[in-house]
Amino acid sequence: MEAPSLTRGLGKFQGNGYKNTTGMSATDAKNLNGGVKEGTYHWDTGIGSDGRVLGHGADNVHGNLPHLQIHDKEGNIIRIFYEID
């Protein structure tokens, strides 16, 4: 997905009251949003010295590439992976 498409897609969620919890712990994100992650999104972009997304251990497949993670209001988790040049 190209950046303009990603930005337009994210706009759909921002316009519906979704909260950006990038950089927050899971507990802080839930506390910000009434005790639930639904209705939030965050960017997992930091890459560690091991070449994986920070906070994603070797057994976590979500650590292979940076991604935008959206917790929709129905309880689904949407991840949009992308490569950084």
C-alpha positions as CSV (number, residue, x, y, z in Angstrom):
1,M,0.0,0.0,0.0
2,E,1.4,3.4,-0.9
3,A,1.6,6.2,1.7
4,P,-1.3,8.3,0.3
5,S,-3.6,5.2,0.4
6,L,-2.4,4.4,4.0
7,T,-3.1,8.0,5.0
8,R,-6.6,8.0,3.5
9,G,-7.4,4.7,5.2
10,L,-6.2,6.0,8.6
11,G,-8.4,9.1,8.1
12,K,-11.4,6.9,8.2
13,F,-10.6,5.8,11.7
14,Q,-9.4,9.2,12.9
15,G,-12.7,10.8,11.7
16,N,-14.6,8.3,13.8
17,G,-13.0,9.1,17.2
18,Y,-10.1,6.6,17.1
19,K,-7.3,7.5,19.5
20,N,-3.6,7.4,18.7
21,T,-1.9,5.4,21.5
22,T,1.6,5.2,19.9
23,G,4.3,5.0,22.5
24,M,1.9,4.0,25.3
25,S,1.9,0.8,27.2
26,A,-1.1,-1.6,26.7
27,T,-2.3,-0.6,30.2
28,D,-2.0,3.2,29.4
29,A,-3.8,2.7,26.1
30,K,-6.7,0.9,27.8
31,N,-6.9,3.6,30.6
32,L,-7.0,6.3,27.9
33,N,-10.0,4.6,26.3
34,G,-12.2,3.5,29.1
35,G,-10.5,0.3,29.9
36,V,-10.5,-1.2,26.3
37,K,-8.2,-1.1,23.3
38,E,-11.2,-1.0,20.8
39,G,-11.2,2.4,19.1
40,T,-7.4,2.9,19.3
41,Y,-4.5,2.7,16.9
42,H,-0.7,2.8,17.1
43,W,2.3,2.7,15.0
44,D,5.0,0.0,15.6
45,T,7.9,1.5,13.8
46,G,11.0,1.3,15.9
47,I,13.6,-1.3,14.9
48,G,15.8,-2.9,17.5
49,S,19.4,-4.0,17.1
50,D,18.1,-7.5,16.2
51,G,16.4,-6.1,13.1
52,R,12.9,-6.6,14.6
53,V,10.2,-4.2,15.6
54,L,10.8,-3.1,19.2
55,G,8.7,-4.9,21.7
56,H,8.1,-7.9,19.4
57,G,10.0,-11.0,20.4
58,A,11.5,-13.6,18.1
59,D,8.3,-15.7,18.3
60,N,6.0,-12.8,17.4
61,V,5.3,-12.7,13.6
62,H,4.2,-9.1,13.9
63,G,7.8,-8.1,14.6
64,N,9.0,-8.8,11.1
65,L,8.0,-5.5,9.6
66,P,6.9,-2.0,10.9
67,H,3.1,-1.7,10.9
68,L,0.1,0.4,11.8
69,Q,-2.1,-1.5,14.2
70,I,-5.8,-0.6,14.5
71,H,-8.1,-2.0,17.2
72,D,-11.5,-1.4,15.6
73,K,-14.7,-0.8,17.5
74,E,-15.9,-4.3,16.8
75,G,-12.9,-5.9,18.5
76,N,-10.9,-6.8,15.3
77,I,-7.2,-6.0,15.0
78,I,-6.1,-4.7,11.7
79,R,-2.4,-4.6,10.9
80,I,-1.0,-2.8,7.9
81,F,2.6,-3.8,7.3
82,Y,5.1,-1.7,5.3
83,E,8.8,-1.6,4.5
84,I,11.0,1.4,5.4
85,D,13.7,2.2,2.8
